[in-house]
Amino acid sequence: MTYYDYYDGSKIFLFLSSRVGLPIDLVNFLLAQVAALCLARLFRKPLKYASPEFRHTVCLVSGLLMGYFCFGRQAVHLSMLPMLSYILLKTVPHYLMGNVILAASILYLSCLHLHRQIYHTADYTLDITGPLMVITQRVTSLAYLLQDNLVKEEINANSTKLSNEDFAKIEKIPSPLEYFAYTLAFQTLMCGPVVFYSDYIKFIEGARYDECEKTKGSSEPSPRRAVFYKVAGSLAAALLYLTLANKYPLTVLEELTDPTSEVSRSWSALYLLWYAYLSTLVVRCKYYHAWLLSEAICNNCGMGFNGYDKNGSPKWDKMSNIDIFGFEFAQNFRTAVASWNKNTNAWLRSVAYERGGAAWRTSRVYALSAVWHGFHPGYYLTFFAGGIFTVAARKIRYIARPRFLDSPKKKMLYDSITFITTRVAMTYATVPFVLLHLAPSLAFYGKFYYSLHFIALGAMLIPEKSKLKSQSFDGTDSSRISSKSSTVPSTKLVYSEEFNGKMKTT
């Protein structure tokens, strides 16, 4: 089956595709996002004072039309998954709805991931699994929010001490119009970011503007400057991708499986690492472009306002998925991971990290991340490396960093070393993620003799912070002095150190 036979989206703009030299699926994606950017503006002017029902309807109908334009018959899955989840919301007991809907959504998404993996073609890059990954985030985050709030409401129904503030935002299952408009809203349908239900309802009902006026005492802030900068950043990322894509193609790394190729015979490990860094940078530019454009769409319709900074300037970063400078210039692995796909990080925290026992928090997060992405072996190699690198980097940082803080020169040296180390570790870990397949990924690691894996595994043998503290008082067990102060940090601190984000590519 050829590429054009498999793609179900509109082929009206094939002439434009052949003229600009881009596949038709990417052309359709760009046209849909540009249309969404223009349509979003209507929500701040002519539709600002429209009824919530009408605003819901515009979001829903526009999302369905956009989905059909880009995916054709596959767009039926955009409705099937929310419909299945809504039926479960209505039928499953409150205390189970989060877990049940998470399992059902991941199972549905996994079936389509397997279908894509079996029928994947080299040229085909956009399919229905991308929007379904975002829809999965929406339906599961809403299910857990309902589970927490409704169960709390039932338990405390007769308590005079009950405060409704914790669940006043969502005290009942949404109506069908509210639910399907939320899950299929055109603003973030194609590539996210995930918008949580309370933020979406605030946008629809205008509550956000009321809060802004109360805290600032002024009219609604304009997102015009934020939209301009994000569109400009998106275009710059697209231009950089088009400039470098042909110079540093990923297909070169696949030649590592051939021992007779020039890459295998003559490339040194250092040059291979440099090439891998540039080729993965090219891939990241695609996601910088898509995420910045999607964020601009959210801002242009009024979503994403996040209060004011210390200078009184409005911040439009609540829907931000990426901190480009934070990722590219991070000085430790934790900061780099935290800067990538930030809203997905918040979703993982709410549905995986904070659910269940504390012993397997990081494992649950990385396992759900991998299954949510699909079943290509490269995903699992990356998440395994990311998991051990996160833990190892935290332990090394705890021991090494204090030794460089006694002078500015030492601190500068430490920052330089950690910056280079982070870039090397991030490149090393993420190459399998973009190669997808097992053989070239293992061949890439083999060129380095799996050295970073062994270093990370060795660093994981360093005692925990509590044990190091207990040995620092001339043999006195500090845990006997203060058990609370010597234990592992609180949930939020541990989470921020272990997993503050993850990669998402679809």
C-alpha positions in Angstrom: 0.0 0.0 0.0 1.5 3.4 -1.0 1.7 6.5 1.0 -1.2 8.2 -0.9 -3.4 5.2 -0.7 -3.0 5.0 3.1 -3.5 8.7 3.9 -7.2 9.4 4.4 -7.1 13.2 4.7 -8.1 15.7 2.1 -6.1 15.7 -1.1 -7.5 19.0 -2.4 -4.1 20.7 -1.9 -1.9 18.1 -3.6 -0.9 20.8 -6.1 0.4 22.9 -3.2 2.2 19.9 -1.7 4.1 19.2 -4.9 5.0 22.8 -5.4 6.4 23.4 -1.9 7.9 19.9 -1.7 6.2 18.8 1.6 4.0 15.7 2.1 0.3 16.4 1.8 -0.3 15.4 5.4 2.0 18.2 6.6 0.5 20.7 4.2 -3.0 19.9 5.6 -1.7 20.2 9.1 -0.2 23.6 8.5 -3.4 24.8 6.7 -5.5 23.6 9.6 -3.4 25.3 12.2 -3.3 28.6 10.3 -7.1 28.4 10.0 -7.3 27.7 13.7 -5.1 30.7 14.4 -7.5 33.0 12.5 -10.6 31.4 13.9 -9.3 31.8 17.5 -9.3 35.6 17.1 -13.1 35.5 16.9 -13.4 34.3 20.5 -11.9 37.6 21.7 -14.0 39.9 19.7 -17.4 38.9 18.1 -17.8 35.8 20.2 -16.6 37.3 23.5 -20.1 37.9 24.8 -21.7 34.9 23.1 -23.5 32.3 25.3 -21.3 29.5 26.7 -23.4 27.0 24.6 -22.6 28.8 21.4 -18.9 29.0 22.2 -18.9 25.3 23.1 -20.6 24.5 19.7 -18.1 26.6 17.7 -15.2 24.8 19.4 -16.8 21.3 18.8 -17.9 21.8 15.2 -14.6 23.4 14.2 -12.7 20.6 15.8 -14.7 18.0 14.0 -14.3 19.7 10.6 -10.5 20.1 11.2 -10.2 16.5 12.1 -12.0 15.3 9.0 -10.0 17.6 6.8 -6.7 16.2 8.1 -7.6 12.5 8.8 -10.7 11.7 6.7 -12.3 8.4 7.7 -9.9 8.0 10.6 -11.5 11.0 12.3 -14.2 8.6 13.6 -11.8 7.7 16.3 -11.8 11.3 17.5 -15.4 10.8 18.5 -15.3 7.1 19.5 -12.8 7.5 22.4 -14.6 10.4 24.1 -17.9 8.6 23.6 -16.6 5.4 25.2 -15.1 7.5 28.1 -18.4 9.4 28.6 -20.4 6.2 28.8 -18.0 5.0 31.5 -18.3 8.2 33.3 -22.0 7.7 33.5 -21.9 4.0 34.5 -18.8 3.3 36.5 -18.8 4.0 40.3 -17.2 7.3 41.3 -14.3 5.8 43.2 -13.3 3.7 40.1 -14.0 6.0 37.2 -10.4 7.4 36.9 -8.7 4.0 36.9 -11.2 2.5 34.6 -11.2 5.3 32.0 -7.4 5.4 32.1 -7.2 1.7 31.3 -9.9 1.9 28.6 -8.3 4.9 27.0 -4.8 3.5 27.0 -6.1 0.2 25.5 -8.0 2.0 22.7 -5.0 4.2 22.0 -2.6 1.2 22.1 -4.7 -0.6 19.4 -4.3 2.3 17.1 -0.6 2.6 17.9 -0.1 -1.0 16.9 -2.1 -0.4 13.7 0.1 2.5 12.8 3.3 0.5 13.7 2.2 -2.4 11.4 1.1 -0.2 8.5 3.6 2.6 9.0 5.3 3.9 5.8 8.5 5.9 5.5 6.8 9.0 4.2 3.7 9.0 6.4 4.2 11.2 9.5 0.8 12.4 10.5 -2.1 10.1 11.6 -4.9 9.9 14.1 -2.8 8.7 17.0 -1.4 12.3 17.6 -4.8 13.9 18.4 -5.9 10.7 20.3 -2.9 11.0 22.6 -4.1 14.5 23.5 -7.7 13.3 23.8 -6.5 10.5 26.1 -4.9 13.2 28.4 -8.1 15.2 28.5 -10.6 12.3 29.2 -8.3 10.8 31.9 -7.5 14.0 33.7 -11.2 14.9 33.8 -12.1 11.4 35.0 -9.6 11.6 37.9 -10.7 15.1 38.8 -14.3 13.9 38.9 -13.3 10.8 40.9 -11.4 12.9 43.5 -14.1 15.6 43.8 -17.2 13.5 43.7 -15.9 10.9 46.2 -14.8 13.7 48.5 -18.2 15.3 48.2 -19.9 12.0 49.0 -17.7 11.3 52.1 -18.1 14.8 53.5 -21.7 15.4 52.5 -22.8 15.6 56.2 -19.7 17.5 57.5 -20.1 21.1 58.5 -16.3 21.6 58.0 -16.5 20.9 54.3 -15.2 23.5 52.0 -16.5 23.6 48.4 -13.5 25.4 47.1 -11.7 22.2 46.2 -14.4 20.9 43.9 -16.7 23.8 43.1 -15.2 24.0 39.7 -16.5 20.6 38.7 -19.2 19.2 41.1 -21.0 17.1 38.5 -20.4 15.2 35.3 -20.4 17.7 32.4 -23.2 17.7 29.9 -22.6 16.0 26.5 -22.1 19.4 24.8 -19.6 20.5 27.4 -17.8 17.2 27.4 -17.4 16.7 23.7 -16.6 20.4 23.1 -13.8 20.1 25.7 -12.3 16.9 24.3 -12.5 18.0 20.6 -11.9 21.7 20.8 -10.1 22.9 17.7 -7.5 25.0 19.5 -5.5 22.1 20.7 -6.9 19.1 18.8 -3.9 18.5 16.5 -0.9 18.6 18.8 -1.9 19.8 22.2 -1.1 21.1 24.7 -3.5 19.3 27.0 -5.9 21.8 28.5 -7.4 20.8 31.8 -11.2 21.0 32.2 -11.3 23.8 34.8 -9.2 26.1 32.5 -11.4 25.3 29.5 -14.5 26.1 31.4 -13.1 29.4 32.6 -12.3 30.3 29.1 -15.8 29.4 27.8 -17.6 31.2 30.7 -15.3 34.2 30.9 -14.5 33.6 34.6 -10.8 34.2 33.8 -11.4 37.7 32.8 -13.3 38.4 36.0 -10.4 37.1 38.0 -8.0 39.3 36.1 -10.0 42.4 36.7 -10.3 41.7 40.4 -6.5 41.2 40.9 -5.3 43.8 38.5 -8.1 46.3 38.4 -8.0 46.7 34.7 -9.5 45.4 31.5 -8.7 42.1 29.9 -5.0 41.9 28.9 -4.2 41.6 25.2 -2.3 38.5 24.0 -1.3 40.3 20.8 2.4 40.5 21.7 2.6 37.0 23.0 0.9 35.7 19.9 3.3 37.6 17.7 6.4 36.3 19.4 5.2 32.7 19.4 4.2 32.8 15.7 7.6 34.3 15.0 9.3 31.6 17.0 7.3 28.9 15.3 8.3 30.2 11.8 12.0 30.4 12.9 11.9 26.8 14.0 10.3 25.8 10.8 12.9 27.6 8.8 15.7 26.1 10.8 14.2 22.6 10.2 14.0 23.2 6.4 17.6 24.5 6.4 19.1 21.6 8.3 16.9 18.6 7.5 18.7 17.7 4.3 22.2 18.2 5.8 21.7 16.1 8.9 19.1 13.4 8.1 18.4 10.7 10.6 18.6 8.0 8.0 22.4 8.3 8.2 22.3 6.9 11.7 20.4 3.9 10.5 23.5 3.0 8.5 25.1 1.9 11.7 23.6 -1.5 11.3 25.7 -2.0 8.1 29.3 -2.7 9.1 30.5 -1.8 5.6 29.0 1.7 5.6 31.2 4.8 6.0 29.4 5.7 9.2 30.4 2.3 10.8 33.9 2.2 9.4 35.3 5.7 9.6 33.2 7.9 12.0 34.7 8.4 15.4 32.5 8.2 18.5 32.9 11.9 19.1 31.8 12.9 15.5 28.9 10.4 15.7 27.8 12.1 18.9 28.0 15.5 17.3 26.1 14.4 14.2 23.4 12.8 16.5 23.1 16.1 18.4 22.5 18.0 15.2 20.1 15.5 13.7 18.0 15.3 16.9 18.0 19.1 17.0 16.4 19.1 13.5 13.7 16.8 14.8 13.1 19.0 17.9 12.6 22.0 15.5 9.5 20.3 14.2 8.0 20.1 17.6 9.1 23.6 18.5 7.3 24.8 15.4 4.1 22.8 16.2 3.9 23.5 19.9 4.6 27.3 19.6 2.0 27.6 16.9 -0.5 25.7 19.0 0.2 27.8 22.0 -0.3 31.0 19.8 -3.7 29.6 18.8 -4.6 29.2 22.5 -3.4 32.7 23.4 -5.2 34.2 20.4 -8.5 33.0 21.6 -7.9 34.0 25.2 -6.6 30.8 26.8 -3.3 30.6 28.6 -3.3 33.8 30.7 -1.3 33.1 33.9 -1.4 36.3 35.9 1.2 39.1 35.9 4.9 39.1 36.6 6.7 41.3 39.1 6.8 44.2 36.6 3.0 44.0 36.0 3.3 42.6 32.5 0.8 39.8 31.6 2.1 36.3 31.3 0.6 34.0 28.6 2.4 30.8 29.5 -0.2 28.6 31.1 -0.6 26.6 28.0 3.1 26.5 27.3 4.4 23.0 26.3 8.1 23.9 25.8 10.7 26.2 27.3 13.2 26.1 24.4 16.0 27.9 26.1 15.5 26.0 29.3 15.8 22.7 27.4 18.7 23.6 25.0 20.8 25.3 27.7 19.9 23.2 30.7 22.7 22.5 33.2 21.3 19.2 34.5 19.1 16.4 33.2 16.2 17.3 35.5 15.9 20.8 34.2 16.1 19.6 30.6 13.4 17.1 31.2 11.3 19.6 33.1 11.4 22.1 30.1 10.1 19.6 27.6 6.3 19.0 27.2 5.4 20.6 30.4 1.7 20.2 30.3 2.1 16.5 29.7 4.3 16.4 32.8 1.4 17.9 34.7 -0.9 15.2 33.3 1.5 12.4 34.3 1.8 13.8 37.8 -2.0 13.9 38.3 -2.8 10.4 36.8 0.4 8.4 37.6 2.8 10.0 40.0 0.4 10.9 42.7 -1.6 7.7 42.5 -0.6 4.6 44.4 2.3 3.9 46.6 5.4 6.1 46.8 7.9 3.2 46.0 7.1 3.0 42.3 6.3 6.6 41.4 9.0 7.1 38.9 8.5 3.7 37.4 4.7 4.4 36.9 5.4 7.7 35.2 7.9 6.3 32.7 5.8 3.1 32.1 2.7 5.2 31.3 4.8 7.6 29.2 6.2 4.8 27.1 2.8 3.0 26.5 1.1 6.3 25.8 3.6 6.9 23.0 3.3 3.5 21.5 5.3 0.3 21.1 8.3 1.1 19.1 11.4 -0.3 20.9 13.2 3.0 20.7 10.7 4.6 23.0 11.4 2.1 25.8 15.2 2.4 25.3 14.9 6.1 25.8 12.6 6.0 28.8 14.9 3.3 30.4 17.9 5.5 29.9 16.0 8.6 31.0 14.9 6.9 34.2 18.4 5.8 35.3 19.9 9.1 34.1 17.4 11.1 36.2 18.2 9.1 39.4 21.9 9.0 38.8 22.2 12.7 38.0 20.3 13.6 41.2 22.7 11.6 43.3 25.9 12.9 41.6 24.6 16.5 41.9 24.0 16.1 45.6 27.6 15.0 46.2 29.5 17.1 43.6 27.7 20.5 43.6 28.6 21.7 47.1 32.3 21.2 46.3 32.1 23.9 43.6 30.2 26.6 45.4 33.0 28.2 47.4 34.2 30.4 44.6 32.7 32.0 41.4 35.4 30.3 39.2 34.6 26.9 40.5 30.9 27.5 40.1 31.5 28.6 36.5 33.6 25.5 35.8 30.8 23.3 37.4 28.1 25.0 35.2 30.2 24.4 32.1 30.8 20.8 32.9 27.2 20.1 33.7 26.0 21.9 30.6 28.2 19.7 28.3 27.3 16.5 30.3 23.6 17.2 30.0 23.7 17.8 26.3 25.7 14.5 25.8 23.4 12.5 28.1 20.2 14.0 26.4 21.5 13.2 22.9 22.6 9.7 23.9 19.3 9.0 25.5 17.0 10.4 22.8 18.5 9.0 19.6 16.5 5.7 20.0 13.4 7.8 20.5 13.6 9.2 17.0 15.1 6.1 15.3 12.2 4.0 16.7 13.7 0.7 15.7 15.8 -1.7 17.8 18.7 -2.6 15.5 20.0 1.0 14.7 19.4 2.1 18.3 21.5 -0.7 19.8 24.1 -0.1 17.1 24.3 3.5 18.2 24.7 2.6 21.8 27.2 0.0 20.8 29.5 2.6 19.2 29.8 4.0 22.8 30.0 0.5 24.4 26.9 1.5 26.5 29.3 3.6 28.6 26.7 6.1 29.8 24.4 3.3 30.9 27.2 1.7 33.0 28.1 5.1 34.5 24.5 5.8 35.4 24.0 2.4 36.9 27.2 2.8 38.9 26.0 6.2 40.2 22.7 4.7 41.3 24.7 2.7 43.9 25.5 6.0 45.7 23.6 6.0 49.1 20.5 8.0 49.4 20.6 11.5 50.9 19.3 10.3 54.2 22.1 7.7 54.6 24.7 10.3 53.7 23.3 12.6 56.3 23.3 9.9 58.9 27.0 9.3 58.4 28.0 13.0 58.6 27.7 13.4 62.3 30.8 11.3 63.3 28.9 8.1 63.0 25.8 9.4 64.7 22.6 8.2 63.1 20.8 11.4 62.4 17.6 9.5 61.7 17.3 8.9 65.4 17.6 12.6 66.0 15.0 13.7 63.5 13.4 11.0 61.5 11.4 13.5 59.4 14.4 15.6 58.5 16.4 12.6 57.3 13.8 10.9 55.2 13.2 11.3 51.5 11.9 14.8 50.6 8.2 15.4 50.3 6.2 14.2 47.4 6.3 17.4 45.4 10.0 17.8 45.9 10.8 14.2 44.9 8.6 14.6 41.8 10.3 17.8 40.8 13.7 16.1 41.0 12.8 12.8 39.5 10.5 13.7 36.7 9.4 17.1 35.8 8.5 16.4 32.2 9.1 14.0 29.3 9.5 13.9 25.6 6.5 13.6 23.4 6.7 13.0 19.7 4.0 11.7 17.6 
